[in-house]
Amino acid sequence: MGKKKVEHVVFDGMRTIKNKVNINQYNTQTKMKIMGQTDKQSVQQHPFPPLYDKDSKVLILGSFPSVKSREMKFFYGHPQNRFWKVIASIFDQENPTSIEEKKKLILDNNLALWDVIAECEISGSSDASIKNAKANDLSEIIKNSKIQKIIVNGKTAERLYIKYIEPATGIKAVVLPSTSPANAAWSLERLIDVWESEIKDKKCERKS
C-alpha cells in the first residue's frame, strides 16, 4: 500500500469518528431540548405564588418549575407532564386547559400547590442540575389553611424537601412517583391509581 493511500485511509477513519461524535452530541442536545434543558447554568427565582385557600387539606410540592412553567407562570406547564391528567382523573373531571380551570380543579378539591425551592442555580428544567438552592417557607400556607398532608411529586422533590423544609416543619411528606415525562416507567394509569390512594382518603374529602 502506497504512502498516499495509507494517509487517505487514516484520514477517512478519523472523519468517520468525528462524524460519530458530532451525531452523539446532536442526539444529546436534541434530548435536552425536548425536556426543556440546556447545558447553561443560571440563577432562577420562583416566578409565581402558591395556590391554596383556607379549605386546602393536601399540599402537593414539586421541586422547582420547569422552563415551560416559568414561562407560563403556573404549575406543571410542560405539555407532556401528566400532573393535570392525573388530578382530573382522580376527581372524574375533564382535563383542564386554562390556568383558571386548573386553579378551580385544585381549590374545589381541597388541594394546594407549591414547590420546595424558591431560588436556585439550574440548567433549563433539569432537577439533577439544581445547586445553591434556597427553600420556600411553608409556614404561611400551613397557618392559613387546613393542611393535613404534604405530598412531594417525585424523588427529587422528596430529597429537597427532606434537606431544606422538613427540619423547619417537622412534617414528613409522602413521596409519590413523578408525573414528569422523564418518568416513563410509570404509565398514566399506574400514576392515577397510586396518586388517588393518597389524595382520596378521609382527610381529603371534597367541598360540599
N, C-alpha and C positions, 0 to 999 in steps of 0.2 A: 504494500500500500504506500503510495507516494505521500510526501510531506503535506502537500496541499489538500489531499483527500482526507488525511488524518485530522487536519485543522478544521475541515468542513464538518466532519462527523462530530468532533468535540463541540464546535460552535452550535450545531443543531441540538445536541443534547442539553447544553446549557440553556438554550432558548426554550426548550420543552419544559425544563424545570422551572424557569422563570414564569412561563405561562401558567403552570400549575399553581404556583404561589399566588399569582395575580387572581386566578379563579377562586382560590380558597379565601383570599382577602375579600373578594367581591361577595362571596356567599356569606361570610361573617357580617359584613356591612349590611347586606340585604336583610339578614335575620334581625339585626339590631334595629334597622329602620322599621320593620314590621311591628316590633314590640315597642316602638317609640323610644329606643335607646340611642345613645351616642357615646363616643369614647371621650368626650369632653366633660370634665368635672366642673360643676358650677354651684354656687351657693343659692339655694332656693328657700323662700318663705312660704308657709301655707297661705294660699290666697283667698280662702273663703271661710266663713264661720261654721260652727257646729250646727246640726239640725236636731232640735228637740223641743219639747214643751213640758208643761207641768205634769202631764199624764204619762210621759215616757217611762217605760219599765225596763227595757232591754237596750243597752248601749252597745252598738256594733262599731268596732275600731278597725280601721285599716292601718297601714304603715305610714305612707305618705302619698299624696295624689300623683297620678301618672301625668305625663305631658298633656294628654288629651283632657284630663280632669282639670289641670291647671289652666288650660286654655278656656274651657267651658266655665270654670269657677264653680264646679259642682262635683259631687262624688261619683266615682265609677263611670267616667266619661268615655273610656275606650269601648268602641262598638263591639268588641269581642269579649269583653268582660261579662260574665254571666250573672253578676250580682242581682240586677233588676229582674231578670227572668226567674231567678230562684225565689226572691221575695214575693213577686207577683203570683207565682205558682203556689206558694205556701198558703196564701190567703185567697186563692181562687179568683184572681183578678187579672185583667188584661195587662200585658206588658206596657209599662208607662213609657212615653216617648219624650214628653216635655219635662222641663225641670219642675214646673208646678205640679204635674201629675205624679212625679217621683216624690216630691215633698208630701203630697197628700197620702200616698201609699204608706210612707214611713210613719207619719204622725197619726193617721187614722188607726194604725195597728200598734200604738203604744211603743214604737221603736224610736231610737235616736242614732244619729250617725256622727262620727268624728274620726280623727286619725291620731296615732300615737305621737308623731313627730310634728313639731311646729316649724323647725328650720333645720336644714342640713346641707351638706355637700352631696350632690347626686349627679350621676351621668344619665341624662334622659329620664327613663322610667325604671331604671334598674335598681331594685331594692338592695341587691348584693353590693352595690357601689356606695351605699349611704355611709357617710363619715361625719364626724363632728356634729352629731345630732343634738338638738335641744327639744325637750318633750313639751307637749301641750299640758296645760293644767286642767284637770278634770273636776276640780272642786266646785266650780260654779254649776256645772251640769248636774252633778250629784246633789248639790244643795237645793237646786231649783226644779227637781223632777222627782220621780218615784223609782229611780233606777234600782233594780234588784239583782240584775245580772249583767256582766260585761262579757261580750263575745269578741274575740280577735279573729280577723279574717286572714288565716294563713300563718305559717310558721315564722315568717319574718316579723309580722306584726306581734306575734307572741314573744319572740326573742326581745324585741324592742320594748314591749310593754313590761316584761319582767325586769329588764335592766333599768328603765327610766321612770316608770309610773307605779308599778306595784309597791315599791318601798314607801311611796308617799300615800297611796290609798289604802294599802293593806288588803286590797280586794284581789283575790285570784280570778283570773279570766279563764273562760272556756275557749279553747282553740278549736276552730273548725277549718276544714280544708279550704284552701284559697279558691275564690271564684275567678281568679285571673286566667286568661287564655294560656298562660305558661304552664298551668296545672292540668295538662292534657290527660293525665292518668285518670282523672275523675270526670265521668260523664255528667251531663246536666241532671239526669235522673238520680244518680247517686248523691249529687250535691243537694238536690231538693230534699231527699229523704233525711240526710243527716242534719241539715240546717233546720228542717221542720221539727225534728225531735227536740232540739234545744230551744227554739223560738216559741213553738206552740205548746206550752205547758201551763199549769195552773197559775203561774206567776205572770203569764204573758197573754192574758185574755184581752180581746178586742174591746174597744169602747162600745157601750150600748147605744 
